[in-house]
Protein backbone atom coordinates (compact mmCIF):
# COMPACT_ATOMS: atom_id res chain seq x y z
CA UNK A 1 0.00 0.00 0.00
CA UNK A 2 1.56 3.36 -0.99
CA UNK A 3 2.40 5.89 1.72
CA UNK A 4 -0.31 8.47 2.30
CA UNK A 5 0.39 12.10 1.53
CA UNK A 6 1.26 14.29 4.50
CA UNK A 7 0.21 17.85 5.22
CA UNK A 8 2.38 19.87 7.57
CA UNK A 9 0.83 22.22 10.14
CA UNK A 10 2.91 24.91 11.84
CA UNK A 11 1.98 25.84 15.40
CA UNK A 12 2.28 29.60 14.97
CA UNK A 13 3.13 32.04 17.75
CA UNK A 14 3.51 29.95 20.93
CA UNK A 15 1.96 32.82 22.93
CA UNK A 16 -1.09 32.89 20.66
CA UNK A 17 -3.95 30.48 20.00
CA UNK A 18 -2.13 28.59 17.24
CA UNK A 19 -1.08 25.56 19.31
CA UNK A 20 -4.58 25.29 20.78
CA UNK A 21 -6.50 25.43 17.51
CA UNK A 22 -4.08 23.00 15.85
CA UNK A 23 -4.64 20.40 18.57
CA UNK A 24 -8.40 20.95 18.53
CA UNK A 25 -8.50 20.61 14.74
CA UNK A 26 -6.56 17.35 14.80
CA UNK A 27 -8.92 15.95 17.44
CA UNK A 28 -12.10 17.23 15.78
CA UNK A 29 -12.79 14.27 13.51
CA UNK A 30 -13.62 16.79 10.79
CA UNK A 31 -10.42 16.53 8.73
CA UNK A 32 -9.93 14.73 5.41
CA UNK A 33 -9.05 11.18 6.40
CA UNK A 34 -7.13 10.51 3.19
CA UNK A 35 -4.11 12.43 4.52
CA UNK A 36 -1.68 12.21 7.41
CA UNK A 37 -0.95 15.39 9.38
CA UNK A 38 2.38 16.43 10.83
CA UNK A 39 2.86 19.17 13.42
CA UNK A 40 5.82 21.48 12.81
CA UNK A 41 6.98 23.25 15.96
CA UNK A 42 7.36 22.93 19.71
CA UNK A 43 4.70 24.64 21.87
CA UNK A 44 7.09 24.65 24.83
CA UNK A 45 9.78 26.70 23.11
CA UNK A 46 11.16 29.64 25.09
CA UNK A 47 11.92 31.57 21.90
CA UNK A 48 8.82 32.97 20.19
CA UNK A 49 10.77 33.73 17.01
CA UNK A 50 11.03 29.96 16.45
CA UNK A 51 7.56 30.30 14.94
CA UNK A 52 9.09 31.94 11.85
CA UNK A 53 11.64 29.14 11.50
CA UNK A 54 8.82 26.59 11.57
CA UNK A 55 7.28 28.27 8.54
CA UNK A 56 10.59 28.15 6.68
CA UNK A 57 11.03 24.49 7.67
CA UNK A 58 7.60 23.59 6.35
CA UNK A 59 8.25 25.33 3.05
CA UNK A 60 11.52 23.47 2.56
CA UNK A 61 9.85 20.14 3.33
CA UNK A 62 7.26 20.93 0.65
CA UNK A 63 9.95 21.83 -1.87
CA UNK A 64 11.77 18.57 -1.07
CA UNK A 65 8.60 16.60 -1.72
CA UNK A 66 8.26 15.38 1.86
CA UNK A 67 5.03 17.29 2.45
CA UNK A 68 2.13 17.72 0.06
CA UNK A 69 1.09 21.06 1.57
CA UNK A 70 1.67 23.38 4.49
CA UNK A 71 -0.95 24.96 6.75
CA UNK A 72 0.38 27.82 8.85
CA UNK A 73 -1.03 28.98 12.17
CA UNK A 74 -0.88 32.76 12.71
CA UNK A 75 2.19 34.56 13.99
CA UNK A 76 2.96 38.15 14.89
CA UNK A 77 4.77 39.75 11.97
CA UNK A 78 7.43 41.11 14.30
CA UNK A 79 8.56 37.53 14.94
CA UNK A 80 9.73 37.25 11.33
CA UNK A 81 12.12 40.13 11.92
CA UNK A 82 13.28 38.73 15.25
CA UNK A 83 14.18 35.49 13.46
CA UNK A 84 16.13 37.41 10.82
CA UNK A 85 13.61 37.33 7.97
CA UNK A 86 13.12 40.83 6.46
CA UNK A 87 9.55 40.26 5.30
CA UNK A 88 6.22 41.76 6.32
CA UNK A 89 4.33 38.45 6.39
CA UNK A 90 4.42 34.69 5.95
CA UNK A 91 3.21 35.07 2.36
CA UNK A 92 6.27 37.06 1.36
CA UNK A 93 8.61 34.73 3.25
CA UNK A 94 7.20 31.66 1.49
CA UNK A 95 7.53 33.37 -1.90
CA UNK A 96 11.17 34.16 -1.14
CA UNK A 97 12.03 30.62 -0.03
CA UNK A 98 10.39 29.10 -3.11
CA UNK A 99 11.81 31.80 -5.43
CA UNK A 100 8.30 32.65 -6.59
CA UNK A 101 7.94 35.94 -8.45
CA UNK A 102 4.23 35.78 -9.34
CA UNK A 103 2.21 35.32 -6.17
CA UNK A 104 -0.81 36.76 -4.40
CA UNK A 105 -2.88 36.39 -1.26
CA UNK A 106 -6.46 35.18 -1.57
CA UNK A 107 -9.09 34.85 1.15
CA UNK A 108 -11.78 32.23 0.63
CA UNK A 109 -14.80 31.48 2.76
CA UNK A 110 -18.57 31.64 2.69
CA UNK A 111 -19.71 33.16 -0.63
CA UNK A 112 -16.50 35.15 -1.29
CA UNK A 113 -13.06 34.69 -2.79
CA UNK A 114 -10.98 37.85 -2.57
CA UNK A 115 -7.44 38.28 -3.95
CA UNK A 116 -5.22 41.25 -3.11
CA UNK A 117 -3.00 43.29 -5.44
CA UNK A 118 -1.11 44.85 -2.53
CA UNK A 119 -0.93 43.05 0.79
CA UNK A 120 0.75 44.52 3.86
CA UNK A 121 1.40 48.02 2.56
CA UNK A 122 0.62 51.38 4.18
CA UNK A 123 -2.43 52.97 2.61
CA UNK A 124 -0.39 56.04 1.60
CA UNK A 125 1.75 53.79 -0.65
CA UNK A 126 -1.00 51.80 -2.38
CA UNK A 127 -1.60 54.13 -5.33
CA UNK A 128 2.04 53.94 -6.43
CA UNK A 129 2.32 50.20 -5.76
CA UNK A 130 -0.53 49.05 -7.99
CA UNK A 131 0.69 48.46 -11.55
CA UNK A 132 -1.00 47.11 -14.62
CA UNK A 133 1.39 44.16 -14.65
CA UNK A 134 0.71 43.24 -11.02
CA UNK A 135 -3.06 43.49 -11.45
CA UNK A 136 -2.91 41.20 -14.49
CA UNK A 137 -0.90 38.67 -12.46
CA UNK A 138 -3.46 38.63 -9.65
CA UNK A 139 -6.36 38.34 -12.11
CA UNK A 140 -4.74 35.37 -13.85
CA UNK A 141 -3.76 33.67 -10.57
CA UNK A 142 -7.34 34.10 -9.35
CA UNK A 143 -8.67 32.55 -12.55
CA UNK A 144 -6.33 29.57 -12.15
CA UNK A 145 -7.26 28.85 -8.52
CA UNK A 146 -10.98 29.14 -9.27
CA UNK A 147 -10.56 26.49 -11.94
CA UNK A 148 -8.91 24.23 -9.36
CA UNK A 149 -12.00 24.74 -7.22
CA UNK A 150 -13.98 23.25 -10.11
CA UNK A 151 -15.30 26.45 -11.72
CA UNK A 152 -15.03 25.96 -15.48
CA UNK A 153 -15.31 29.60 -16.54
CA UNK A 154 -14.56 31.80 -13.53
CA UNK A 155 -16.02 35.30 -13.48
CA UNK A 156 -13.40 37.65 -12.03
CA UNK A 157 -14.37 41.17 -10.92
CA UNK A 158 -11.76 43.87 -10.33
CA UNK A 159 -12.35 46.64 -7.80
CA UNK A 160 -11.44 50.25 -8.41
CA UNK A 161 -9.08 52.07 -6.08
CA UNK A 162 -11.00 55.31 -5.57
CA UNK A 163 -14.58 55.99 -4.43
CA UNK A 164 -17.07 55.11 -7.17
CA UNK A 165 -14.15 53.68 -9.19
CA UNK A 166 -12.87 57.20 -9.81
CA UNK A 167 -16.17 58.63 -11.06
CA UNK A 168 -14.84 59.02 -14.59
CA UNK A 169 -11.65 60.67 -13.37
CA UNK A 170 -13.25 63.17 -11.01
CA UNK A 171 -12.16 61.22 -7.91
CA UNK A 172 -8.85 59.84 -9.18
CA UNK A 173 -7.38 58.53 -12.41
CA UNK A 174 -5.82 55.20 -11.35
CA UNK A 175 -8.82 53.35 -12.79
CA UNK A 176 -8.29 54.87 -16.24
CA UNK A 177 -4.49 54.77 -16.24
CA UNK A 178 -3.71 51.48 -14.47
CA UNK A 179 -6.66 49.26 -13.62
CA UNK A 180 -8.77 49.34 -16.79
CA UNK A 181 -5.76 48.53 -19.03
CA UNK A 182 -5.02 45.52 -16.79
CA UNK A 183 -8.60 44.29 -17.14
CA UNK A 184 -8.42 44.61 -20.92
CA UNK A 185 -5.08 42.79 -21.08
CA UNK A 186 -6.29 39.91 -18.91
CA UNK A 187 -9.43 39.65 -21.05
CA UNK A 188 -7.24 39.32 -24.14
CA UNK A 189 -5.50 36.43 -22.35
CA UNK A 190 -8.83 34.61 -22.15
CA UNK A 191 -9.99 35.49 -18.64
CA UNK A 192 -13.67 36.34 -18.07
CA UNK A 193 -12.87 39.54 -16.19
CA UNK A 194 -14.68 42.84 -15.73
CA UNK A 195 -14.06 46.15 -14.02
CA UNK A 196 -12.97 48.35 -12.50
CA UNK A 197 -16.09 48.21 -10.34
CA UNK A 198 -16.99 50.53 -7.49
CA UNK A 199 -15.94 48.66 -4.36
CA UNK A 200 -18.90 49.88 -2.30
CA UNK A 201 -21.29 47.62 -4.22
CA UNK A 202 -18.94 45.02 -5.68
CA UNK A 203 -18.70 42.76 -2.64
CA UNK A 204 -22.48 42.70 -2.22
CA UNK A 205 -22.79 41.57 -5.83
CA UNK A 206 -20.08 38.92 -5.42
CA UNK A 207 -21.64 37.61 -2.21
CA UNK A 208 -24.90 37.16 -4.11
CA UNK A 209 -23.34 35.07 -6.85
CA UNK A 210 -22.60 37.50 -9.66
CA UNK A 211 -18.84 36.84 -9.53
CA UNK A 212 -16.61 33.91 -8.56
CA UNK A 213 -13.71 36.03 -7.28
CA UNK A 214 -12.91 39.66 -6.56
CA UNK A 215 -9.53 41.31 -7.07
CA UNK A 216 -9.11 44.09 -4.49
CA UNK A 217 -6.46 46.79 -4.63
CA UNK A 218 -5.42 46.82 -0.97
CA UNK A 219 -5.65 44.88 2.27
CA UNK A 220 -8.61 46.42 4.07
CA UNK A 221 -10.61 47.00 0.88
CA UNK A 222 -10.78 43.21 0.51
CA UNK A 223 -10.55 41.91 4.06
CA UNK A 224 -13.12 44.14 5.74
CA UNK A 225 -16.10 42.84 3.71
CA UNK A 226 -14.64 39.32 3.64
CA UNK A 227 -14.38 39.06 7.42
CA UNK A 228 -17.91 40.37 7.79
CA UNK A 229 -19.23 37.19 6.17
CA UNK A 230 -16.48 34.62 6.93
CA UNK A 231 -14.83 35.70 10.17
CA UNK A 232 -14.75 32.29 11.88
CA UNK A 233 -13.95 29.97 9.00
CA UNK A 234 -12.20 32.12 6.38
CA UNK A 235 -9.05 30.72 4.80
CA UNK A 236 -5.98 32.55 3.56
CA UNK A 237 -4.23 30.84 0.65
CA UNK A 238 -1.13 31.88 -1.24
CA UNK A 239 -1.52 31.79 -5.01
CA UNK A 240 1.39 31.04 -7.31
CA UNK A 241 3.60 28.95 -5.02
CA UNK A 242 4.95 25.59 -6.26
CA UNK A 243 3.19 23.96 -3.29
CA UNK A 244 -0.13 24.41 -1.50
CA UNK A 245 -0.17 26.80 1.45
CA UNK A 246 -3.22 27.79 3.46
CA UNK A 247 -3.80 29.45 6.81
CA UNK A 248 -6.80 30.37 8.96
CA UNK A 249 -7.76 33.98 8.40
CA UNK A 250 -7.48 35.13 11.99
CA UNK A 251 -4.75 36.51 14.19
CA UNK A 252 -2.85 35.18 17.17
CA UNK A 253 -5.49 36.38 19.70
CA UNK A 254 -3.14 36.46 22.70
CA UNK A 255 -5.98 37.78 24.89
CA UNK A 256 -7.67 34.37 24.85
CA UNK A 257 -4.57 32.17 24.46
CA UNK A 258 -4.36 29.42 27.07
CA UNK A 259 -7.99 29.80 28.15
CA UNK A 260 -9.29 26.86 26.11
CA UNK A 261 -11.96 28.94 24.36
CA UNK A 262 -10.37 29.44 20.92
CA UNK A 263 -12.51 28.05 18.09
CA UNK A 264 -10.75 25.73 15.63
CA UNK A 265 -13.17 26.34 12.75
CA UNK A 266 -10.69 28.43 10.75
CA UNK A 267 -7.89 25.92 11.19
CA UNK A 268 -10.17 23.03 10.22
CA UNK A 269 -11.27 24.93 7.11
CA UNK A 270 -7.65 25.74 6.21
CA UNK A 271 -6.52 22.12 6.56
CA UNK A 272 -9.43 20.79 4.52
CA UNK A 273 -8.92 23.40 1.81
CA UNK A 274 -5.25 22.41 1.58
CA UNK A 275 -6.31 18.78 1.22
CA UNK A 276 -8.81 19.69 -1.51
CA UNK A 277 -6.21 21.66 -3.47
CA UNK A 278 -3.70 18.82 -3.20
CA UNK A 279 -6.27 16.43 -4.62
CA UNK A 280 -6.97 18.72 -7.60
CA UNK A 281 -3.34 19.62 -8.29
N, C-alpha and C positions, 0 to 999 in steps of 0.2 A: 504494500500500500504506500503510495507516495506521501512524502511529508506535507503536512498542511502549511499553507501560507501563514506568516506571522505578521501581525501589526504591532508596531511599537507605540507605547504611550508614555510620554514624559510626565513627570509629576508636577512640574511648574514650581512656582515660588513656595519653598517649604513653610513660609509664614502665611501663606494664603490658603484658599480652599482646595487647591489642586489635588494634593494627596487624598483628601477626603472624598472628593467627587470621583476620582479615579477608582478608589476602592469600592465605593458604592455602585459605580457603573459595572465593574467586574462581577459584583455579587448580585446584580439586578435580575439576571436571567433574561434580559431583553436584548442581548447582543447577538450578532450573527454567529451561529454555532459552527459555520464552515471554516472559521479562522481560529488560530491561537493568538493570544495576546501577551505581550511582554512589557513589563514595567521598566522604564529607564529612569533611574534616579534613586536616591536614598533619602527618605523623609526625615531621617535623624541627623542629616548633615548639619554641621555648625557654620557652614559657609553658604549663605544664600545665593551667592553668585554661581554656585555649582549648577543652578537651574539653567543657566545659559549654556554651560558645557553639555548638559544632557540633551539640549536641542541639537547642538552640533554633532554629538555622538549618534543620535537617531538619524540625522541626515546622512552621515557617512555610512551607517549600516544599510540604509536604503540604496545608496549609490553602489555599495558592494554586493547588492542582491540578497543580503541576509534578511531584510525586512521588505514586506510588500508595500508598506505605507507607514506614515508616522502621524500620530495624533498628539498635539501639544497642549498641555494644560497652561493656563495663563501665568505670565510672569510680569513683574514690574520692569519697565523698559530700562530703568537705571541699572538693573542687574547685568544687562548686556555690557554696559560700559565698565562696570566693576570687574567683569570677567575678561575685559580687554577686547571686546568686539565693538567697533565704532559704528553701530547701526541703530536706527531708531525703533526697530521692531524685529520680531522673529521672522516675519516675511522677508525682510531685506537680508537678514543673516542667512536664511535658507537659500535665497537666490545667489548670494555670494559663494557659499560653499559648493553649490551645484553649477556655478559659472553660468547661470541663467540670465540672459539679457532681456528677454521678453517675458514679463511676469506681471501679475495683477492680483489684488485681493478681491474676493467675492464673498458676500454674505448670502446664505441661503436658509430659508425657513419659512414656514407658513406659506402664503401665496406669493412671496417675493424672492427674487434673486437680484442682488445689487452688486455691481462691480465698480471699483473706484479707479479714477484716472490718477489722482494724487492720493497719497495715503496719510502718513503722519507728517503733514506740512503745516506751518503756520498759515492762517487764513490770508495774511498780508502777502504771502508768496505765491498763492495759488494761480493767480492770473498769468504770471510769467512762467509758471511750471507746466501749464497745460499746452501741449503742442499737437498739431495735426497728426504727426506720426504716432505719438503716444496714445491718442484717442483711438486711432485706427487699430493699434495693437490690442487695446482693451476690448474694443468691439469684436474683433476676430477671436480673441481668447474666450470671450463670453459665448460667442456662437459655437465654438468647439465644445465647451463644457456642457452647454445645453443639449447638444447632440448626444453626448455621453449619458445624459439623463434620459435619453430616449425620445427627445423632441426632434422630429424629422426636419422641420423648417422653422427654426427658432425666430421669433419676432423680437428684435432688439430695439429698445428705445433709448435715445441719448438725451440727457438733461442739458439745458442751457446753464450757463454760469450765473448770469444776472437775473434780477427779477423780471418775470414775464419774458424770459429768454431774450432780453435786450430790448424788447419793444421796438423792433425795427431799427435799432441803433440809437434810440433815444436814451436807453439806460445802460449802454455799454456795447462795444463792437466785437467782443470775443466770439460771439455766436457767428457773426458774418465772416470774420477773418480766419478763425481757427476751427470752430466746431463744425459748422456746416460743410466746409471742404472735407473734413474727416469722414462725415456721414456719406458724402457723395463717393469718396474713394472706396470706402468699405462696401458700399452698394455695388460698385463696379467689380469688386472682388467676389461678388455673389452672395453677400450677406443681406438678409431681409431686415434692413435697419432704417429707422426714421428719426427725425429730429433736426435741430435741437428743439426740445419741448420745454415748456415752462414747468419748472420743478414743483410748483405749488399744486398742480393738478396731476402731474405725471404718476406719482406713486399711488394715488387713488385709482387711476386707470389701470395700472399694472396689477394692483391688488385685486381688481375685479376682472382680471383675465384678458385684458387687451394686449398685454405684452408678456413675453416669457422671461425677459431680463431687462434691467435698467442699468445704463452706464451713467454714473454720477461723477461730477467733476472734483468733489472734495469730500473729505471724511464725514463731516456732520451732515452734509446734504444728503448722503446716502444712508448713514447709520441711524439718524434720528427717526425717520419714518420706519425703517426696518425694525428697530428695537421696539417700536410701538406695537407691532403685530407679532413679533417673534422673540420677545425678550428672554424667555426661559429656555427655548430649544433652538435658537438660531445657531448656525454653523458658519465658521470662517474657513474658507478654503483658498489655497494659493494656486492660481492658474499659471500654467506655463512651466512648472517644474518637471524634471524627468521622473519624478515619483509623486505619489499622492500624499498631500499634507492637509489635514483638517485640524480645527480647534474649536472648542465651544466659544461662542461669541459673548463672553462675559469676562469680567476682570478677576483680580485675585481676592477681592472681598475680605481683607484682613479683619474687618470688624466682626465677622461671624466665624472666622477660622477657629477650629478647635471646639466649637460648640455643638457639632453634630447636626446642624440644621441646614447645611448647604444642600441644595437640590442637584441631583446628578443628571437631570434631563438634557442639559446642553452637552455634557460629555457623552452620554449615551447616543445622542443624535450625531455627534461628531464621529464617534467610532463607527456607527452603522453607515454613515455616509462614506467614510473612507473605504469600508468593506464593499459598498455598492460600486464605487468608482474603480476599485481594484478588479472587480468582476467584469466591468465593461471596458477595461483598458484594452 
